[in-house]
Amino acid sequence: MSQKYFLRLAVCQEFIARKLKFRMLKKIFFRLFIDHKSDLPSLTVVGVGPGDPSLLTIAAVDSIKKAKVIFFPVSDDNKKSFAAEIVQKYTKFKKNIPIIFPMAREGFDPDEIWSNAVEKIVNFIQNGESVVLLCLGDTSLFASSSNILRIIKNSYPEIITKTIPGISSLSAAAALNDFDLVKKGETLIIKECPSSNSELISLIKDSRGNKTVLAIMKVGKRWNLLREVLKKEDIIKKSIVALNVGKPNQIIQYASQYKKDFMPYFSLILIRFE
């Protein structure tokens, strides 16, 4: 073989070696960047599931353990936090700070509450402490935490945020009753319970015959109204009631079996028209 051949071979080997070295350095730099970013103070919104601590995800527990400050929702100053109770095993030696979430109650200015909560959270993060904001159930279903996350992303884009999903009361209730939330060819509608008779009747009539499954959330004080509509539409024996899912006082049964005239705030009904 000629000297020219060996020269070309040496050049190729040098080129390959440099390319491999560049790729290795690139990977090392990227890993250092990721590690550095993960060490920066941040906000993590954590879905803690509906009530049963055994339904916490590994990601949720890991995030809570890493955080120095835990914010949790309460409906007012004198109320306990279901979300905080679920994770209390992991938050004993951390800063635990309640935030009042209005939950559609009169006398509260939601915008003011969100802004005050954001100010407190940002203050801790800017002082170098990572924060977890607890969210009952899942972070994507009727989650008040989304309002706080929205403000922080808009007003403080430099703050690192992360969201950890949780098991929703809807999914848990369906699983406990072997209820398919949606099958092939069906549509699932998740909706807060309407407050008027006409809206309820319209919702049910529009869903019937269209292969639509209804998940009506936050029934609460509107139970009497809903019960009469379910009776009138002759679907009360097909409808499943789920109250306080994941908690010790959990109730899951057919709506026709539920005899009380009221429901707690954490209540839902599943309806499949068959």
VOPAGU-2260 file (C-alpha; in pm, 1 decimal, decimal comma):
REM VOPAGU-2260
SITE   aa  ch    i         X         Y         Z
SITE  MET   A    0       0,0       0,0       0,0
SITE  SER   A    1     123,9     351,5     -80,9
SITE  GLN   A    2     232,0     615,0     164,5
SITE  LYS   A    3     -54,7     829,5      32,1
SITE  TYR   A    4    -305,1     565,2     142,6
SITE  PHE   A    5    -166,5     555,2     497,5
SITE  LEU   A    6    -167,0     933,6     511,8
SITE  ARG   A    7    -536,2     944,0     416,6
SITE  LEU   A    8    -610,7     671,5     671,1
SITE  ALA   A    9    -436,7     869,2     944,4
SITE  VAL   A   10    -631,4    1183,4     851,1
SITE  CYS   A   11    -960,4     989,5     863,6
SITE  GLN   A   12    -874,7     839,3    1201,8
SITE  GLU   A   13    -786,8    1182,8    1338,3
SITE  PHE   A   14   -1114,6    1322,9    1204,6
SITE  ILE   A   15   -1317,1    1039,7    1361,3
SITE  ALA   A   16   -1134,1    1075,3    1694,0
SITE  ARG   A   17   -1203,1    1449,0    1704,1
SITE  LYS   A   18   -1567,0    1394,6    1612,5
SITE  LEU   A   19   -1610,4    1135,3    1889,2
SITE  LYS   A   20   -1435,0    1364,0    2135,6
SITE  PHE   A   21   -1666,0    1650,9    2036,7
SITE  ARG   A   22   -1972,8    1432,9    2085,7
SITE  MET   A   23   -1846,9    1320,2    2426,6
SITE  LEU   A   24   -1778,5    1678,3    2534,4
SITE  LYS   A   25   -2122,0    1779,0    2406,9
SITE  LYS   A   26   -2287,8    1508,4    2617,7
SITE  ILE   A   27   -2087,3    1608,0    2925,7
SITE  PHE   A   28   -2174,7    1975,0    2880,3
SITE  PHE   A   29   -2543,0    1892,5    2829,3
SITE  ARG   A   30   -2548,7    1675,9    3142,3
SITE  LEU   A   31   -2378,5    1950,8    3345,1
SITE  PHE   A   32   -2630,8    2201,2    3213,6
SITE  ILE   A   33   -2925,8    1977,2    3304,2
SITE  ASP   A   34   -2784,3    1904,8    3649,6
SITE  HIS   A   35   -2722,7    2274,4    3707,4
SITE  LYS   A   36   -3074,2    2360,0    3594,7
SITE  SER   A   37   -3227,6    2092,8    3819,8
SITE  ASP   A   38   -3039,6    2236,5    4118,1
SITE  LEU   A   39   -3184,1    2584,2    4064,4
SITE  PRO   A   40   -3476,3    2689,4    4290,7
SITE  SER   A   41   -3803,8    2614,8    4115,6
SITE  LEU   A   42   -4178,5    2568,5    4150,2
SITE  THR   A   43   -4331,2    2223,2    4110,2
SITE  VAL   A   44   -4708,4    2182,0    4105,3
SITE  VAL   A   45   -4779,1    1833,3    4238,3
SITE  GLY   A   46   -5100,8    1638,8    4194,8
SITE  VAL   A   47   -5145,3    1430,0    4510,2
SITE  GLY   A   48   -5441,8    1218,5    4404,5
SITE  PRO   A   49   -5793,4    1213,4    4547,0
SITE  GLY   A   50   -5721,2    1122,0    4908,3
SITE  ASP   A   51   -5554,8     784,5    4950,6
SITE  PRO   A   52   -5178,5     829,1    5018,6
SITE  SER   A   53   -5110,7     495,1    4847,0
SITE  LEU   A   54   -5220,7     657,3    4519,2
SITE  LEU   A   55   -4934,8     908,9    4529,4
SITE  THR   A   56   -4700,8     871,6    4234,3
SITE  ILE   A   57   -4326,6     816,5    4278,3
SITE  ALA   A   58   -4264,5    1146,2    4096,3
SITE  ALA   A   59   -4492,0    1329,1    4342,3
SITE  VAL   A   60   -4312,4    1188,8    4645,9
SITE  ASP   A   61   -3968,3    1263,4    4498,9
SITE  SER   A   62   -4064,7    1625,3    4425,0
SITE  ILE   A   63   -4203,0    1677,0    4776,0
SITE  LYS   A   64   -3892,1    1529,5    4935,5
SITE  LYS   A   65   -3663,4    1761,3    4734,5
SITE  ALA   A   66   -3856,5    2081,5    4805,9
SITE  LYS   A   67   -3784,4    2302,2    5105,5
SITE  VAL   A   68   -4120,9    2477,7    5109,6
SITE  ILE   A   69   -4467,1    2323,0    5070,9
SITE  PHE   A   70   -4769,2    2536,3    4982,2
SITE  PHE   A   71   -5110,0    2375,6    5018,4
SITE  PRO   A   72   -5471,7    2488,3    4955,5
SITE  VAL   A   73   -5735,5    2556,6    5220,2
SITE  SER   A   74   -6085,3    2693,1    5166,2
SITE  ASP   A   75   -6051,3    2939,2    5456,2
SITE  ASP   A   76   -5833,9    3006,2    5762,0
SITE  ASN   A   77   -6020,6    2760,7    5983,6
SITE  LYS   A   78   -6030,8    2465,2    5746,5
SITE  LYS   A   79   -5788,3    2175,3    5714,5
SITE  SER   A   80   -5623,3    2082,5    5387,4
SITE  PHE   A   81   -5703,1    1742,7    5235,9
SITE  ALA   A   82   -5403,3    1778,6    5005,2
SITE  ALA   A   83   -5168,2    1844,4    5298,1
SITE  GLU   A   84   -5305,7    1547,2    5491,2
SITE  ILE   A   85   -5232,3    1310,6    5202,6
SITE  VAL   A   86   -4859,9    1396,2    5204,4
SITE  GLN   A   87   -4806,8    1475,2    5573,9
SITE  LYS   A   88   -4570,6    1176,9    5606,0
SITE  TYR   A   89   -4324,2    1361,1    5380,4
SITE  THR   A   90   -4367,3    1721,9    5497,6
SITE  LYS   A   91   -4311,0    1708,1    5874,2
SITE  PHE   A   92   -3978,5    1890,1    5870,2
SITE  LYS   A   93   -4048,3    2136,7    5592,0
SITE  LYS   A   94   -4196,5    2486,0    5579,3
SITE  ASN   A   95   -4569,2    2425,5    5534,8
SITE  ILE   A   96   -4765,0    2730,2    5422,0
SITE  PRO   A   97   -5141,9    2740,9    5357,6
SITE  ILE   A   98   -5297,1    2935,0    5069,7
SITE  ILE   A   99   -5665,5    3022,4    5075,2
SITE  PHE   A  100   -5829,3    2911,0    4752,1
SITE  PRO   A  101   -6176,0    3065,6    4709,1
SITE  MET   A  102   -6336,4    2763,8    4536,2
SITE  ALA   A  103   -6616,3    2981,0    4394,4
SITE  ARG   A  104   -6720,5    3115,9    4735,2
SITE  GLU   A  105   -6877,2    3458,0    4773,9
SITE  GLY   A  106   -6679,4    3731,3    4944,3
SITE  PHE   A  107   -6349,8    3630,6    4787,3
SITE  ASP   A  108   -6162,2    3810,6    4513,2
SITE  PRO   A  109   -5994,4    3527,7    4318,8
SITE  ASP   A  110   -5751,2    3755,8    4135,2
SITE  GLU   A  111   -5630,1    3905,4    4461,9
SITE  ILE   A  112   -5586,3    3561,4    4616,1
SITE  TRP   A  113   -5390,8    3429,7    4317,9
SITE  SER   A  114   -5166,7    3738,0    4317,1
SITE  ASN   A  115   -5097,0    3714,5    4691,4
SITE  ALA   A  116   -5014,0    3345,4    4658,7
SITE  VAL   A  117   -4780,2    3412,7    4367,1
SITE  GLU   A  118   -4600,3    3684,5    4564,1
SITE  LYS   A  119   -4534,2    3446,4    4854,7
SITE  ILE   A  120   -4417,5    3162,3    4629,7
SITE  VAL   A  121   -4189,6    3383,9    4420,0
SITE  ASN   A  122   -4035,1    3533,2    4733,0
SITE  PHE   A  123   -3917,0    3190,6    4850,7
SITE  ILE   A  124   -3786,2    3095,8    4506,2
SITE  GLN   A  125   -3595,4    3422,3    4469,2
SITE  ASN   A  126   -3438,4    3352,0    4808,5
SITE  GLY   A  127   -3305,6    3021,8    4676,3
SITE  GLU   A  128   -3564,3    2776,4    4805,1
SITE  SER   A  129   -3750,3    2530,3    4584,0
SITE  VAL   A  130   -4126,0    2524,9    4630,9
SITE  VAL   A  131   -4394,7    2259,8    4584,3
SITE  LEU   A  132   -4757,4    2360,8    4542,0
SITE  LEU   A  133   -4993,1    2074,8    4626,1
SITE  CYS   A  134   -5296,6    2008,3    4409,5
SITE  LEU   A  135   -5571,2    1769,3    4516,8
SITE  GLY   A  136   -5641,3    1508,1    4250,3
SITE  ASP   A  137   -5487,3    1582,9    3912,1
SITE  THR   A  138   -5329,9    1909,5    3797,9
SITE  SER   A  139   -5537,8    1925,7    3478,9
SITE  LEU   A  140   -5893,5    1891,7    3616,6
SITE  PHE   A  141   -6054,6    2194,2    3784,3
SITE  ALA   A  142   -5717,9    2278,5    3940,0
SITE  SER   A  143   -5693,8    2617,6    4110,9
SITE  SER   A  144   -5315,4    2580,6    4097,8
SITE  SER   A  145   -5328,5    2644,6    3721,9
SITE  ASN   A  146   -5414,6    3009,2    3793,2
SITE  ILE   A  147   -5099,4    3050,7    4000,2
SITE  LEU   A  148   -4887,6    2871,9    3741,9
SITE  ARG   A  149   -5027,3    3093,8    3466,2
SITE  ILE   A  150   -4939,1    3415,8    3650,3
SITE  ILE   A  151   -4587,1    3298,3    3732,1
SITE  LYS   A  152   -4518,7    3194,9    3371,9
SITE  ASN   A  153   -4642,9    3530,9    3244,1
SITE  SER   A  154   -4488,1    3757,0    3508,1
SITE  TYR   A  155   -4176,7    3560,6    3604,8
SITE  PRO   A  156   -4070,1    3366,1    3293,1
SITE  GLU   A  157   -3722,2    3315,5    3439,9
SITE  ILE   A  158   -3860,0    3087,3    3713,5
SITE  ILE   A  159   -3836,1    2716,9    3635,8
SITE  THR   A  160   -4172,0    2542,3    3669,0
SITE  LYS   A  161   -4274,1    2179,8    3650,7
SITE  THR   A  162   -4604,1    1993,8    3679,8
SITE  ILE   A  163   -4647,2    1642,8    3820,9
SITE  PRO   A  164   -4985,2    1488,3    3731,1
SITE  GLY   A  165   -5185,9    1297,5    3988,9
SITE  ILE   A  166   -5464,0    1039,8    3987,9
SITE  SER   A  167   -5797,7    1219,2    3957,0
SITE  SER   A  168   -6105,6    1138,0    4162,4
SITE  LEU   A  169   -6272,4    1069,7    3828,9
SITE  SER   A  170   -6022,4     798,4    3733,0
SITE  ALA   A  171   -6018,4     651,9    4083,5
SITE  ALA   A  172   -6398,8     635,2    4103,3
SITE  ALA   A  173   -6417,8     468,1    3762,8
SITE  ALA   A  174   -6155,5     211,6    3860,8
SITE  LEU   A  175   -6325,3     130,5    4191,9
SITE  ASN   A  176   -6650,5      59,4    4008,2
SITE  ASP   A  177   -6500,3    -111,6    3699,6
SITE  PHE   A  178   -6649,5     169,1    3494,1
SITE  ASP   A  179   -6501,3     244,2    3151,2
SITE  LEU   A  180   -6480,9     621,5    3125,8
SITE  VAL   A  181   -6480,8     603,1    2748,5
SITE  LYS   A  182   -6493,4     319,3    2497,9
SITE  LYS   A  183   -6417,4     313,4    2127,3
SITE  GLY   A  184   -6662,6     533,5    1940,0
SITE  GLU   A  185   -6777,8     716,3    2254,8
SITE  THR   A  186   -6733,0    1075,1    2369,0
SITE  LEU   A  187   -6656,1    1169,7    2728,9
SITE  ILE   A  188   -6787,3    1500,8    2864,8
SITE  ILE   A  189   -6642,7    1622,0    3196,3
SITE  LYS   A  190   -6847,6    1908,9    3331,5
SITE  GLU   A  191   -6912,8    2092,5    3656,0
SITE  CYS   A  192   -7269,2    2027,8    3766,3
SITE  PRO   A  193   -7504,2    2285,5    3609,3
SITE  SER   A  194   -7704,7    2495,4    3852,9
SITE  SER   A  195   -8027,8    2516,4    3651,3
SITE  ASN   A  196   -8288,1    2255,1    3569,7
SITE  SER   A  197   -8302,4    2350,5    3203,0
SITE  GLU   A  198   -7926,3    2326,0    3156,4
SITE  LEU   A  199   -7918,1    1984,4    3321,3
SITE  ILE   A  200   -8202,5    1850,1    3107,3
SITE  SER   A  201   -8042,7    1991,5    2793,2
SITE  LEU   A  202   -7706,6    1831,4    2881,6
SITE  ILE   A  203   -7865,0    1489,5    2935,7
SITE  LYS   A  204   -8089,3    1501,9    2628,6
SITE  ASP   A  205   -7800,5    1611,5    2405,9
SITE  SER   A  206   -7580,7    1330,3    2541,0
SITE  ARG   A  207   -7838,8    1053,6    2520,0
SITE  GLY   A  208   -7821,4     858,6    2194,7
SITE  ASN   A  209   -7487,2    1010,8    2092,1
SITE  LYS   A  210   -7264,2     754,5    2260,3
SITE  THR   A  211   -7168,0    1015,9    2517,5
SITE  VAL   A  212   -7054,9     940,7    2871,8
SITE  LEU   A  213   -7114,0    1214,9    3129,5
SITE  ALA   A  214   -6886,2    1284,7    3424,9
SITE  ILE   A  215   -7061,6    1551,2    3631,8
SITE  MET   A  216   -6827,2    1699,0    3892,0
SITE  LYS   A  217   -6876,5    1908,9    4205,7
SITE  VAL   A  218   -7238,8    1809,7    4256,5
SITE  GLY   A  219   -7255,1    1922,1    4620,8
SITE  LYS   A  220   -7553,0    2143,8    4697,7
SITE  ARG   A  221   -7702,2    2081,2    4353,4
SITE  TRP   A  222   -7775,1    1715,4    4431,3
SITE  ASN   A  223   -8150,7    1758,5    4489,6
SITE  LEU   A  224   -8186,2    1932,3    4155,6
SITE  LEU   A  225   -7979,7    1669,3    3977,2
SITE  ARG   A  226   -8161,2    1380,8    4145,4
SITE  GLU   A  227   -8500,4    1500,5    4022,4
SITE  VAL   A  228   -8367,8    1531,5    3667,6
SITE  LEU   A  229   -8215,0    1181,9    3683,5
SITE  LYS   A  230   -8551,1    1045,4    3798,5
SITE  LYS   A  231   -8741,5    1233,4    3530,4
SITE  GLU   A  232   -8504,9    1107,4    3258,3
SITE  ASP   A  233   -8524,8     753,1    3403,0
SITE  ILE   A  234   -8147,5     714,2    3441,1
SITE  ILE   A  235   -8107,3     733,9    3820,2
SITE  LYS   A  236   -8055,0     355,9    3839,7
SITE  LYS   A  237   -7779,5     373,0    3576,6
SITE  SER   A  238   -7597,2     669,5    3729,9
SITE  ILE   A  239   -7305,8     611,8    3968,4
SITE  VAL   A  240   -7247,1     842,2    4264,2
SITE  ALA   A  241   -6892,6     883,0    4401,6
SITE  LEU   A  242   -6833,0    1087,1    4716,6
SITE  ASN   A  243   -6504,7    1164,7    4895,5
SITE  VAL   A  244   -6313,8     925,6    4668,8
SITE  GLY   A  245   -5996,6     792,2    4830,0
SITE  LYS   A  246   -6092,7     910,5    5178,1
SITE  PRO   A  247   -6205,9     695,5    5473,7
SITE  ASN   A  248   -6568,4     810,8    5429,6
SITE  GLN   A  249   -6573,7     725,9    5059,8
SITE  ILE   A  250   -6909,2     627,4    4906,0
SITE  ILE   A  251   -6951,0     474,8    4560,3
SITE  GLN   A  252   -7297,0     345,5    4467,7
SITE  TYR   A  253   -7583,9     389,4    4224,1
SITE  ALA   A  254   -7760,7     723,7    4253,0
SITE  SER   A  255   -8088,7     546,0    4329,6
SITE  GLN   A  256   -7928,5     405,0    4647,4
SITE  TYR   A  257   -7815,6     741,8    4782,3
SITE  LYS   A  258   -8093,5     865,9    5011,8
SITE  LYS   A  259   -7947,3    1181,1    5166,0
SITE  ASP   A  260   -8061,8    1526,1    5053,5
SITE  PHE   A  261   -7712,5    1670,9    5028,6
SITE  MET   A  262   -7368,9    1582,1    4898,3
SITE  PRO   A  263   -7022,0    1702,1    5001,2
SITE  TYR   A  264   -6820,1    1933,3    4777,1
SITE  PHE   A  265   -6606,5    1642,2    4656,9
SITE  SER   A  266   -6876,3    1453,0    4472,4
SITE  LEU   A  267   -6929,6    1335,2    4116,5
SITE  ILE   A  268   -7168,4    1131,2    3907,3
SITE  LEU   A  269   -7090,2     902,7    3614,2
SITE  ILE   A  270   -7358,8     836,7    3353,6
SITE  ARG   A  271   -7350,7     600,4    3056,2
SITE  PHE   A  272   -7661,8     584,8    2839,9
SITE  GLU   A  273   -7711,5     223,0    2735,1
